[in-house]
């Protein structure tokens, strides 16, 4: 027999003769201990389902009220099922105020302010995360400290500034004061700090400039965080009420939240039409959230982990 064949046969004999290594029981126990029993899993899903239903009760009540006649709205105990259903409440609510104009203004203000805020926050966050300059940490601490200043304190100074700029009752007044967010800067900075330093070194070696590296590399790798910041900003801008009420004088410049006040007068509130208007005014937010739900959850889960 050849030497190679003999060595192979010997290795095979030794491999067969070796006893099987016992499995580690600790690992098996840890894996088994990490699994939930069907009963515990069912209890968790039941608790989550009950919590979700409780959260949905106001929305269900809104839809139910929007389909009621006015004389059924204030009946106690409230009726959840009735007949006939008044679908025309939505038509009446739309015609009560110029909601077409309100939708247009809300979309313009929300989209433009969201885009501008993402741009400004991305540039500021990149500077605080990856650039070195004098007083960077001190300036960042001061920036975070400004979060503690209530927004109501800034209403009068901002209003005086807009009056001197002759921006009252214009899109500039609705957009420009809110294109920078300290929360957005902090949120993006935390995400940019998670990126490996090798990416930045490779970019420098390839001669990639700061702005090009930010838009071509950093932001595409941070899509969940960018989506989260954009979603927060869009919802906040869409629901803005007090600032729009202060800086606008004509219905042509007002947005949906201010338009909802048309259903409340000195005589009383038309709750069924108000709920109908509230229902169709929140549809864009629901659609946007469902489209960006995956990115939104990833952005919340990943930011801050390093």
N, C-alpha and C positions, 0 to 999 in steps of 0.2 A: 504494500500500500504506500502511496506517495506520502511525503511528510506533511503536505498541506491537508490531505484528506484525513491523516491521523490526527492532526491538531484540531480540525473541524469536528471530527467525531468525538474527541475528548471534550471539547467545549460543549458539544450538545449533551454528552453524558452528564457533565457537571451541571449544566442548566436544568436537566431533568431531575437530577438528584437533589438540587437545592430545594429546601422546603419553601412553601409559599409564605410570603411576608404577611404577618397579621395586619389587618386594617386598624388604623387608629380610631379608637372608640370616641376619643374626645371630639374629633372633627365631625363624626357621625352624630354625636349628641348635639353639637352646636348647630349643625344643619337642621336636625329635627326640632331643636328648641326654637329656631327662628321661624318655623312655620306655624301658622295659626290654624286652629281646628275649624271645621266648617261652622260649628256653633258660634265661635268667637267672631269669625268673618261675617256671618249672618247678622250678628248683633251690631257690628260696626256699620254695615250697610243700612241696617234699619235705623240706627241713630242718625246717619248722614241723610237718609231719605226724609226722616221727620224734620231735621233741621232745614233741609232744602224746601220742604213744603211750607214751613213757617216763614221762610224768606220770601216765598212766592205769593203768600196770602195778600199782601198789599197790591201786587200786580194783578192778581185774579180779581180783587175787589175793584180795581180801576177798570178793567175790561167789562166786568159785570155792570158797574154803574154807568159806563158809557153807552150801554145798550138799553137802559131803562127810561121810561118816561119820568118827567120831573116829579110827579106826585108819588112815585115809588122809591125815590132816592132816600128820603128821610124816614121811611117806615121802619119801626123797630118792633120786633127783631127783623133784621134785614132779610130780604128774599134773595136767594141765590139762583133760583130758577123761576121763570115767569114767562108769560106769553101775552101779547106778541113781542117779538124782539124789534127794537127801534133802530134799524140800521141807518136811518136818515139822520141820526144825531151826528154822525161823522160829516155828512154833507153840510148840515147846519153849522157845525163848529168851524169848518173850513171857510164858510162864507161870512161868518161873524166878523172876522178880521182879515186883513191882507196876508194870509199865511204863505202865499206863494212868494211874496217879497221877503217875509221873515225867513223862510227856508233858504232863499238865495243869499241873504245877508249872513245867516248862520254858517252856511257852507263856505262862503268866501273867507270869512273871518277865521273859522276853525282850520281850514286847510292851509291858508297862508301863514297864520301864526304858528301852526304845527311845523311846517317846513322850516321856517326861519328859526324856531327854537331848537330844532334838531341840529341845524347848522351851527348856531352859536354855541350850544352846549357841547357839541362834538369838538369844536376847536378849543374851547376853554378846558374841557376835560383832558384832551390830549396834551395840552400845555402843562397842566398840573400833574399828569401821570408820567410823562416821558421827557419833558424838557427841563433843563436846569437854568434857573435864573435867581437873582437876588431876592430874598424874602418870599420864596414860593410857599413854604409851609405856613408862615405867618399870614400871608394873604389868603391862603386857603382856610385857615382857622377863622379869620374875620368873615370870609364868605359864608362859612357854615353858621357863624354866629348871627348873621342877618336873617336866618330862618326864624329866629325867636321874635323878630319884630312883627307885630300883627299887621296884616294887610290893610286894615281899616286906618292905621296911622298914616299910610301913604296916600290915601284917597285925596285929601286936600292939597298936599304939595303937587301931586301929579295933575290934579285938575287945574291948578293955577298955571302950571307949566304948559298944559295944552291950550289954555285960554290965550296965553302970550304967543303961542305958536299959531294961533287961529286954526286949530285942529278940531275944535268942538263940532260934533255932528258930521264927522268924516270917518272914513275907514282907517285913517292914520291913528285916530284916537282909540279905535277898537283893537288895533293890531300891535302897534309899535311898543307901547308900555309893557307888553307881556311876551316878548320874544326871547327873554332870558329867564331861565329857571335855575335856582341854586340846587334844588333837588335833582334836576336833570344833569347838571354838571357833576354833582357828587355820584350819582348813579352810574354815569358813563365812565367816570374816572375809575371807579372800583372795577368795572369790566375791563378797561384798558390795562390796568395793573396785572390782570391775570394772563395777558398774552405773554408768550415766552420772549426773553430778551434776544434770542437767536434771530427772530424775525426782524427786529430793528437793526441788528448788526448786519444781517444780509441785505437789508434795504440800503444801508449806508454804503456797503461795499459795491452794490450795483448802481450807486449814484442816484438813488431815488430821493427826491426832495421831500420836505416835511409834509406839504399839502398833498402831494401825489401819494405818498405812503399812507396818509390818513384816509383819503377817499378810496384808494384802490386796494388797500390791504386791511387796515384796522376796522373800518366800518363794515365791510362785507363779513368779517369774522365776528362782528358784534351785532348781527342782525336781531337776535332776540332782545337785547338791551335797547337798541334803537327803536324797535317796535314797541316796547313797553313805554319808553319815554314819549313816543309819538301818540300812543293810545291815551296815556294819562293827560297829555296836553289837549288832544282833540276833545275828550270828554269834558275837561275843565272849561275849555273855550265854548263848547256847545251849551253848557249849562250856566254860563256866566249871566248873572242878572243885575247885580247892584251897579257894577261899573258901566254896563250898557245903559242902564236907566239914567245914570248921572251925566254921561257925555253925549247923549243923543237928545235931540229936541223934536224930531219929526218921525212919523211912522216909517218913512222910507229907509231909515238907517237903523231901525231896531231889529232885534233878533227874536227867536221863538220864545225864550223864557219871559221876556217883557211882553210879548204878544199874548201870553196866557193870562195876563192880568185883565184883559178885556172882559173876561167872564165874571169878574168880581167888581161890583158897583156898590153905590150907596144903598140900593134897594136890597141887594143880597148877591149870592153866588149861584150861578147856574151850574150845578155840580155835574150833571150828566154831559153837558157840552164841554165843560172843563176837562173831565176825564177822557172824553173822546179826543180832544185836542192833545192832551198829554200822551195818549196812546200812539197817535201817529207821529208825534214829535220825537218819540224815543226810538222809532224804528231804525233810523240811520245808526244810532249807537249800538243797537243790538246786532245789526248786520256787520258793523265794523268789528265788534268784539268776537263774534263767531268766526270771522275770516282770519283774525289775528290771534285766536285763542292759544294755539300751539306756541307761537313765538312769545306771546305774553307770559305764559307759564314758565317757559324756559328762561326768560329774562329775569323773572322773580326768583327762580330756583338757583340760578348760577351766580348771580351777582353777589359779591361779598365773600365767595368761597375762593380760597387760594391755597 
